């Protein structure tokens, strides 16, 4: 290797060392959920007043009933196979999109008093993953 | 070295190394798939293939990048350097399977071209949380493809050593893209303390080894002789050069290799024409200086590769006063015949 090439290599690695390590630090800080979610996190609801609605291998679903609106808590215990999972609320004849769930963790949605059931829906395969009465 | 180009230049050593590469890759894949099935039975086959081959490609890339500096530290790693090209092509194939399956799983369900979908499905370039990380992997794969496709000596010869080297140095850029592809992709979607720590450790080790060996080499480049004799630079005493080996000496920041063989002394450039290997760290085999990297050979008295090969390196004049070896710092044109200095033991 010539001295010029040696200099170029050294310059490249010093630049990579500084640039990539900064980006690694920034991306780690920006991580959506704390790194601890690798461990088994608590599936017990944070709110003692909540009513347990449903539990299986994937979900723990609780309802926190309030005066005007209710809080729906969905704890996803492990990732779903579907790439896009949406949560719908059903009341009488209407169907409302509440939001989406992806990685394992705790999700909270505000729902009205008339919502009687929810569905977790695979948007790509157009099938219900779960349908739960509240 | 080969006169005629063949698809792969096999020899016994290469066959043994390639079998080891294949076997190691197979063991890794079986272990990864087995462990995943034990720990997560819900995993789909597509996801398993994507992850198994993606992690395999990253492991191989780290091994490839660590071989260069390790060879500078210890010559026992030179056989790995000799076979690094096949490891590079194997790594590209693993990365291609990872990329191909990812494209198939994530971008073929829509009604647009999968490549177009790859670039258009997520345009959130301002976000680190939702950065379109697949684009980084795509560009890294393109670089790895260009490198694998031009890895043969046919391309080294036809692109010129300088252009070929520039193209293949893009592996460092590909490495940076791949690191960010993982940190902004899978580590964002499924954060894992262990995976983050392992990959960060790998990056730190690779970078530290390259910078430390580079700095050590740079210091050597700046060594200047203090003993000169009428325009001739003192190299060393003749006894300091082992038989059929060389003493490396610095002239104007460039290295030359002074070889001792059959009671003769000759000096040539230290830089092999093939891939810039250090000729001075090689041996004289069958009367030819043999590069320790890939076995390219040069005649010590004229810097020419033995016929029918055509590579040539610069030569230098030497003189011997008592037992002291001196070199004229002016490089002669490549392939210039210089009478060796003859000495008696």
Interface residues (C-beta under 8 A of the other chain):
Chain A: X1 X2 X3 X5 X6 X7 X8 X9 X10 X12 X13 X14 X16 X17 X19 X20 X21 X23 X24 X26 X27 X28 X30 X31 X32 X33 X34 X35 X36 X37 X38 X78 X79 X81 X83 X102 X103 X124
Chain B: X42 X44 X106 X109 X128 X129 X131 X165 X169 X172 X175 X176 X179 X180 X183 X184 X187 X188 X189 X190 X191 X192 X193 X194 X196 X200 X203 X204 X207 X208 X210 X211 X214 X215 X217 X218 X221 X253 X254 X255 X271 X276 X277 X278
